[in-house]
Amino acid sequence: MEDHGFVEWLPWNYSTVTRLDSAAVVVSIAEERTGLEAAIRIELDSAHSYFTLTPVLHNPNTSPLAFQFWMAAIAAPAGDNRAGPDLRFNIPTDGMLVHSTDDKTLPPEGQTISWPDYNGRDMSLYGNWREFLSLFASGGAAQPYTGLYSARADEGFARIFPPQAARGLKLFGPGDLPSYTWTTDDSSYVELWGGLTSNFSETVTLQPDESYS
């Protein structure tokens, strides 16, 4: 199943790993329908100010397994639990593929818009989004970074990754959707996704007993 899939809402197993100069949590789960095993190591070390995510995916079956794998960061980096209009996306691409939207001024699902400027509208600035919008980087990632930044708070984050291994880049913003659809307060957020494939129409295949990281 594309998008959030079947394991997002389930409890995951976890274990901890500590060394003199690092600490990690490993979260893991086996997808009930296919058996696909996922273990994600989240690690901090004493020499750096960032954390590292290392997924390991394994096919325990006796036949090939086609699947999708995506992870999403939920972001409101200004510290006030809101994604404000000053939020800016740094997506190093010149085109974005529309996944879904209610914005009738944009092309329909499956069409591409220029990025960041589309018909004189700077789409990298969240304040220029209207209705909800979901976009893929057209053709997948070409550069080893992406991120977002809030000017009013001078805060944001960057994601550094190998584009040959993790081609997918995706944005989602709720736009003018009412906050009661996801929370009991007036908080807001955006989603910055990374995946193995460039969009939800593609899959990756693991052979029997094969792993990928």
N, C-alpha and C positions, 0 to 999 in steps of 0.2 A: 504494500500500500504506500503510495507516495505521500509526501508532506510529512506529518509528524509520526506516522507509522504506528506500530502496536506496542512499543516498549516504553514510550515516554511516560505513561501514567503508572507503570508497574514499579514495585519496589525492586531495587538492585542490590546485589551483594556488594560488600566492600571489605577491603583489608588495608592495613597500613604498613608502610615500610620506612624505617628510619635508619639513617647513617649519621656519621659525625658531622657531615656538611650538607645533608639534604634530608628531606622528608617527602613522602608520597602517600597518596591514597589511590588505590586501584578499585574502580567500580566495575562490576561485571554482571552479565545477564546472558541467558540463552533464549533466543526468540522461539516461542512455543510452536508456531506453525512450521517453521523451516529448520529449526535446530541451530541456526547461525549463532555462534558464540562471539560475544564482544567483550573485551576487557579494555578499559581506558585508564591509563596511568596519569595522574595529575601530580606534578612534582615541582617543588621549590628547592633551590639550593642557596647556600650562603654567599655565593659569588655574584648573583644576578638579582635584578629587581622585577623579574617576570616569572611566570610559571609555564611549564611545558605540559602539553597534552599529547600522549602517545597512545593511539588506539591500536589494538591488535584484534583482527577478525579471523575467525577460524571456521572452516566447514568440516564438521565431524561426520558428515554423511558419506555414503558409498557411491553417490552420484554427484555430478556437478550442480552447483547452487548459484543461481542468478539472484542478485539482491541490490538494494540501494542502501547507502549509508551517509547520513547527514548529521551534523551537530549545529546547534543554534545558540548564540549568545544573546541573552535578553538585556537590552542596554537602555539606561537612562543616566548618562554619566555626570550630570550636573550636581548630583547629590541631593536633589529634592524629590526624587521618585517620579520625575516627569521627563518625557522627551520633548524638549522645547523647539520652537521654530528656528532657533539658531543652530541646531544640530546639523553637522555637515558630514556627508559620507565621502570617503576616499576610496573609490573603486577604480583601479587603473584599467579602464576599458573605454572604447568609443561607442559601444552599443549595449543596450540592455533588452532582454527578451521579456515581454509581458507574460507573467504567469497568471495573474488574476487582478481585477480592479473594478471598482464602481465608477471610476473617473471617465466620463464619456468624452473628455477632450483628448484622451489617449487612445491609441489603437487597441483592438481587442486582443484577447488571449492568443498567444502564439506569434504575435507580430513584434517587430523590433523597433525601439526608439533610439535616437542618437543620445549619447551621454558625454558630458553632463548636461549640455544644452539641447533642449528639444523645443523647437518653434519659439525660441527666445525665452524659454523658461528654464532656469537653472535647477535641474532635478536633483543635484547633489545637496541642495539645501532643503531640509525637511519642512521648513515653513512654506515651501512651494508645492508640497503635496496637499491634496484635498481629501478625496475619499480614500478608502483603504487601497493599498497598492503592494503587489508582490512582483519582484523583478529578479531575473537571473542575468549574470554577466554573459552576454552573447558569445557563444563559442567556448566559454569557460575562462579560467584564470590564465593570464599571460605573464603576470608578474608575481613575485613571491611575497606580496604584502597586500593588506587592506586594512581599513579601520574607520573610525568615526571620531568626531571632536565637537565639544560644546564650547563655543567662544565665550559665553557669559560666565562659565565656570572655569575656563582654561583647563578643561579635563577631557579625557577621551581614552581610547585604547587602540592598539594596533595588533593585528594578527599576522605573524610571519610563518610561512609554510612553503613546502616544495610544490609548485604548481603542476609539475609532472605527475605527482602522486595524488594531489587533492585539487581537481580541476574546477570544482563547483564553487561559485560565489552567488549568494542570494540575499536580497533585502526584503524585509516586510515592515510596513508601518500601518497602524490602524487608521491613520488619517482622522476623519471626523466620526469614527465609530464611537458610540457612547461607552464610557468606562465600565458600566455595569455588565457588559458582555464578558469581562475577564476579572473584575475585582469588585470589592464592596466600597472602595474609596474612589478618588478622582485621579489616581495614578495613571501614567501612560508609559509607553516603552516603544522601542523598535527592535527588530530581530536582525542579526547579522549571521548568516549561515555559511558553513563550509561543507563541501561534500566530495565524494570520490568522482562523481560524474558531473557534466556541465549543466544538466537539468533533470527533471523528474521523469523524462521519457526514456532515459538511458539506464542501463544496469551494468553491474560488474559481476563477473563469474569467477567463483573459486572452484577448483577441482577437488575431488575427494581428499580429505585430510590436509588440504592446503591452507596456509595462513597468509595474511597480508597485514603489513604495518606501514 
